[in-house]
Amino acid sequence: MNLARTIMLQGTASDVGKSVVTTALCRIFHQDGWKVAPYKSQNMALNSYVTPDGKEIGRAQGVQAEACGIEATTDMNPILIKPTRDMSAQIVVHGKPHEEMSARRYREEYMPLAAGIVRDALERLRSAYDVIVIEGAGSPAEINLKSRDIVNMRVAEWADSPVVLVADIDRGGVFASIIGTLELLEEHERKRIKGFIINKFRGDMSLLQSGLDWLEQRTGIAVLGVIPYLPNLDIEAEDSIVLDKRQVKHSKDYDKHRKIDIAIVRLPRISNFTDIDPLEVEPDVLVRFVQKPEQMKDPDIIILPGSKNTIEDLGFLHESGLNDEIRKKVENGCRLVGICGGYQMLGTKLKDPYQVESDKGEADGLGFLPLETTFYRDKRTVRATGSIACGHPDWQSWSGLPVEGYEIHMGRTERLGSVFPLFRIGSEWDGALSENGAVWGTYMHGIFHNDAFRRRWLDSLRIAKGLEPIKTVVSFKNRQIDAFDRLAEHVRSHIRIDKLYDIMGLPNEHGHKRKGVRS
């Protein structure tokens, strides 16, 4: 049996851009005609992705599968670690919750078992595809973690894969980070590194060249390329660290067309914040993330996003004073939306009798909707397809409009009073709308990815403000496909693709300039 050729991307540190470069290579190999798949043995993230069979994996691997033009499977990310509290996390194995563990217990008790799980997944992928693009995690030079590594150099050994080391020049010290990483590797590990990629460059290339020459002479390893920083890339992010870097442009020229101001509450344990991404591409919408009452200002809409620990994040709203600020804004006409954990917060009571998310047992909700949520040990992970079926006058004209998304949550929510259900998903109802139409929530992640619904909902807000509706629908999916191709072209033009093919022992028979791939 012929096994897939592999290339592994490891980093000098976290957040150097491994996921983005992996996505780019996935798209490049797909464009070049190869049957390609991504792989990351173990991922730690709160942004997750639901596979077609209702399993949960890291969002980055789901997005990378889309760049490959294939459906995602749990073999692409067999172990997902979702932090729930300080020093503990939910361990998701092949898309299903296994157990909540402390970091020490996971490392000492479970990682030896996990090694077999991730190796088997890798072998299945290698049997089914031509090329596997493997992504590491953090740095391979973490001395305290190497003895039980299942995500960096041991994976490269299991796959007998060449490794490309990715370094971020934007944070400074790029040559020290590369040399330091090499110095901390064992000799057999260093031999696996066949190239360097320097990422996020923002300068004059001529001023960098002497350093690149020195690096190659010092190490004997090729610099495969220097990738300039690529702004405004519409590819979903995985880690909430990107929210720290997300800058909203504040200028009269920018703001004058942004007639709808949306404030997103930045919860400490925010999850699946990519739900908000489609709103940011709308020409009339200003999206802001807020963490303090004084940052709220006067939004038209407040959105409570998903949370990995709803009760703890609800406590944050009370402690920070954001709950009082939200209430004041809604009383003055602001709209309020909750998604998943945010939807649960809108109710009157949250109960956690099995301490699934919190040891507090229960908490009072914000009380905007007559709902009560109870957390159970089982987790609902499904792709959801349905339609709008709401009888409220504000939504009635949208009845029958198709919607799709996905659900990932532990709790079950019961309606205790008079509200309007929003969506019909198969034989079930989802969501709730207040009688005055100002507050609504849903379990459906990705609700704003539905282009027609998103535009109609935004236009209803425009009309309420005395503005003309825009009606023009932006295709978010097409924008993402364009983003994949834009990223691939950008990376292709700044790295030595022929050299990468040689490193992998991969024949370049397909011709590496194929255009027009739209899948």
N, C-alpha and C positions, 0 to 999 in steps of 0.2 A: 504494500500500500504506500502510495506517495503522500508524504506529509507536507503541509503547507510550509513555505518559507516564512521566516519571521524576522522582524526587526523590533528591538525594544528601546523605548525612550525612557531614560532615567534622568533625574535632575540633580543639580547641586544643592537644591533646597526645595521646600514647598513653594507653590505659586510662582514658579519660573516660566510657566506656560506649557507644561507637558501635555495637558489635555487638549489645548488648542492646536499644538503641533501634531499631536496624534490624530486629531480630527482632519487636519490638512492632509496628512499622508494617507489617511483612509480615503479621502476624496480623490487624491491624485491617483492612487492605484485603481480606484473605481473608474476614473476617467480613462485610464490606460488599458482598461478591458479586463482587469483581474477580478476574480471572485475573492473579495477581501472582507475581513471581519476584525473588530476591535477586541481587546482582552485586557482586563485589569483584575487580577486575582482577588484583591481585597481593597475596598474603597471605604473611606469614611466621609460621609456627607449627609446632609439633611434634605437636600434636593434629590428626589428620587423619580423614577420612571417606571411606568407599568407596561409590561410586555403584553403581547396579544393574548397570552394564556392567563393573564391576571396575576403575574408575579412582579416582584419589586426589585429593581436594580438601581445602581447609581445613575443619575441623570446624564452624566458625561458619556457613559457607554451607550445609553439609549440614543443620544444625539449623534455619537460617532457611528452607530449602526445606520442611522438615517443618512449620514454622509456617504456610507458604503452602498446605499440603495437597497438595504435588506431589513428584515424585521429583527428586532432585538430578542435575545434569549438570555436566560440566567447563566448560561455557560460564559457569557461575555463579562460577567461580574458575579461570580458564585458567592462571594461573601461581601455583604454590605454592613457597615457599622454605623449606627445612627445614635449619636449622643443624646441622652435624655436628661441626665443630671450631671453635676460635677462628679467626675471619676467613674461614671457608669454609662453604659450604652446598650441599646437593643441590637442583638446580633441577628442579622437576616441571612439565612443560608438558602441558596437557590430560590430566592424570591419569597420565602416564608419566614416569619419571626421564629427564631429558635429559642432565645432566652435573653433576659437582661443580665449583663455581667459587669463586674468591675474590670478596670483595665488589667489589674494584676491577675485576676482569675482567668480572664480571657487568654492572656499571654501564657500562663503557667499550665492551665488545664485544657484549653480548647485548641490552641494553635497547633499542637502536634497532630490532632485529628484533622484540622483544617488543611494541612499540607496535602493529604490525599485527595480531599475534595477539589482543591484548586488544580491539582495536577490532572485529575480525570477530566475536568472541564476543558482544560487546555488541549488535551489530547483529542477530545471530541471535535473541538473547533479545527484543529490541524488536519483532522481526517475529512472535514467537510468543505474546506476552503483552500484557495491557492496561496493566499497571503494572510498572515495575522500580524497586526500592528499592536504590540504589547506596550502598555503604559505602566511604569513603576509608580511608587508613592514616596513623597518626601525625598529623602536622600539615601543612597546606598551606603553612605559612610556613617550612619548612626551606630556608633560602637556598642551602645547599650542594647540595641535591638537586633544586631546581626545574627546572634546565635539561633534565633528562631524565625529568621526572615522567611516570609512566604510571598513577598511582593516585589523584591528587587533582584539582587544577584542570584539568589537560588532559583528564581523563576527563569532567569536567563540561562542558567545551567540546565534546568529541566527541559527547556525548549532548544538548547544548544544554539542560542540566539546571539548574534552580534548586538552590541549596545551602542547607542548614540547618547552622549551626555549633553543635556540642555542646560544652559546657564542664562541668567537674566542680567543683562548689562545695565538695565535701568536702575537697579538698586545699588549699583557701585560694587567695586571689588571683584569684577568678573574673573580676572586672571587668578587671583588668590583663591576664589571659590573653586575653580577648576583644578588648580594644582593641589589645593588642600584635599579635595575629594579623592584625587588619584593617590595621594600620599597615604590616605587612610584605608585604601583598599588592599586586599591581599594580591599577591602577584598574579595568581590565576584569574582574579576578578579584573585586574587592570588589562589583562590580555584580551578581555572581551570587548573593551571599549575601542571602537573602530572609527569614531568621529565625534566632533563637537559641533553643536549648533548654538550660536549666541543669539539670544532672543531679545526683543523689545528695544532695538537700537534707535536712537534719536539724534544722530550727529553726523559729522562729516567723515565719510568712510576713509578718506585719505589719512586722517589723523589716527585711525585705528589700525591701519595695515601693519605698522611696525610691531605692534603687540601681537597680531595674528601670526606674523612670521616667527616671532620669538616663541610663541606657544607651540607651533608645529615643530620647531627645532628642538625645543626643550623636551617635548613628549614623544615625538615621532608619530603623532596621531594627527590626522587631517582635520582641518576646520572645514566642515561641509558647507557652512554658510553663515551669514549674519542676516537675521530677519529684522527689517525695520518695524517699529511699532505701527500697528494697523488700527486706527481709531474707528469708532462707530461700527463695530462688527456685530451684526444682528444674529449672533449665535448664543443660545441659552447657556448661562453660566451655571456652575455646580455649587460653588461655595459662597457663603454669605460674605466672605471677605471682599468680594467684588463690590458689595454695597458701600464699603468704606471708601472705595475709590470712585464711586459713581458721582459725577459732578453734574449738577443742573446748571445750565447756562442762565445767567441772570443779566439780561440786557434788554433795553427797550425794543430793539429790533427783533430779539428772540421771543419776548413775551407778548408782543402786540397781537399775534395771531393765536396765542394760547388762551382761549376763552374759557376752558374748563380746567379748574385747578383741583388736582386729586392728591390728597395726602395719604401716604401709606404708612401705617404704624410699624416701625422697625422693632419688632418683638425680639427679645434676647435669644429665643430659640426658634426664630423664623425658619420655616421650611417651605419648599416649593414656591419660592418668591418669583420664579419665572412666570407664574400666573399673570404677573403685571406687565411683562415685556410687550405684549401687543398694544397696550395703551400708550406706550412710549413712542410708537411709530405713527400714531394719529397726529395729523397736522395741527389740531386745535386743542391738544391736551398737554398740560404741564403736570408732570409726575414728580412728587417730592416725598422723600422718606423722613419721618419725624420720630424723635425719641423723647422729646420733652414738650410739656404743654405750651411753652413760649414759641416753639417752632411751628405750631399748628396754624397760626395766622387765620385766614378766612377761606378755607377750601369749599368747593362746591360738593365734593365727595370725600368721605373718609373710608378707607378700606382696611379692615383687619384681616391680614393674610393667614396662611397656615402656620401651625406651631407643632413642634415635636413634643411639647409639654404644655398643654393648654391651661391646666390649673396653675402652674408656676408662672406662665406668662400673663395670666389673668391677675395674679398677684402683683406683677410688675405694673400693670395698668393702674391698680389701686395705689400702690406705693409711690409711683411717679406723679400722680395727679392727673394722668391722661384720661382716666375714666370720667372725672368731673368735667374736663375740657371737652371730651367727646359729647357728653350729655348736653352741655351748653350749646355746642355747635348744632346738634340735631334739633334742639328746641328752637333755634333761630333759623331753621330751614335747610341745614346741610343734610345731604343724603348719607346713609351709612350702609356699607356692604361688608359681609363676613364670608370668608371662604374657608371651608373645612374647620380647622381649629377656631378661626375667627367666627364662623357660623355658630359653633358651640358656645362661644363667649356671649353671643347675643341673647341667649336664653336666660332663664331665671335661676337655674340650679345645675351644677355639674357634680356628679357622684363618681367616686373611684373606690368602690368597696374592696377591690383586689389589689389596690395600690399599683395599678398598671403604669401610671404616669407620675404619680405623686404620693407621698406618704401622708398628705393632709386629709385624705378621705373624701372631702367634698368642699365645694366653694360656691358662693353666690355668684351668678352670672351678672351681666350688665343690665339684664331685665328689659331689653328692647322688644323681645319676642317671647310669647308664652311657650317656651320649649324647655325640656329637661333632658340632659344627656347623662347616660350611665356608661362608664368604661368597663369593657369586658376583656378577657385575655385574648380572644380571637381578633384577628385584624382583617378588615375588608380591603381587598385590593382588586379592583376591576376596572376595565375600560367601560365607559358608559356612553350609550347612544340613545337619544330620545328626541323629544320636541318640547317646545313651550306649550303649557296647558294651564295657563293662569287666568282666572276669571276676573281679576282686578281690572277696572276700567283703563288704568295706565298701560296694562300689558295685553289687553284683550285683542287688540289689532295684530299682535304678533303670534297669536295662537297658531300652532302647527309648524312654526319655524323650527327646522331641525337644529339640534345642538349635540355636541359630543365632547367628551373629556375623560377624566379618570378619577377614581376614588382611592384614597389611601388613608384609613383612619381606624382607630380602635373603638371609638364610642358609637353608641346608637342613640338617636335623638327622637324623642316623643313629643308630639304637639299636645299641649294642655289646654289651649284656648283657640279663639278664632283668628286664624291666619289664612292667607291664600297660598296653597302649594304652587310651586313654580313650574317644575319640569316633570314630564312623564317619561320614566326610564323603564321600558318594558312594561311590567305589571305594577311597578312601584312608583311612588311619588318622591320627589326630591325638592328640598328647599322650602323656604317660607318667606312671605312678603307681608309686612304690616298692613293694617287696614287703611292707613293713610298713604301707603305707597312709598314712604320715605326710607324704610329700612328693609333690607332683604339679605338672605344668606343661602348658601348652597354647599353641599359636600363636593360638588363637581370642580376639581382642579381643571384648569384649561378652559374655563367658561369664556374668558375673553379672547381665546384663540378662535372662537367662532366669529368669523368676520362680519356676517350679516347681522347677527345679534349685537355684537359690539357697537357697530355703527348706529343701529336703530336706538339702542339704549343711550348712547351719547347724544344723538340728535334729539331724543326726548328731553334731555337736560338742557340742550340749547334752546328748544322751544319754550321750556319753563323759564328760561332767562330772557326771553324775548328776542332770541337770535334765530336767524334762518337755519334750517337743517342743511348739513353738507351733502348727505346721501351717498357720496362717493365712497365705495367700499375698498379698503386696502387689503390685499391678500397677504396675510402674514406668512403663510406657508411658502408662497412664491418668494417672498423676501428672504426666508431662511435658505431656500435652495440657491438663490442668488448669492447669499452670504457664503455658503459652502464653496461655490465656484470662485467667488472673489478671494476667499482665503486660500484656496488651492492654487490659484494663479499667482497670488502674492508670494506664497512659500516656494512654489516651483521656480519662480524667477529669481529667488535669492539663495537657493541651495543647489548643490551639485547633484542633480537627480541621477545622472549616469553613474557617478561615484557611489551613490546609495544603492543602486541596482547591483553594482559590482560587489559591494560589501555583503549584500544579501545572497549573492550567487544566483540572482534572478535574471533570466534572459529578458532583454528589453525588446522583445519581438513584436509587441503590440504597438510600438510607436508612442512616445510619451508626450504627444501634443494634441491628443484628441479633444475636440471641443463639442459643445452642445449637449452634454449629458444632462438630462433634466429628470432625475429620479431620486 
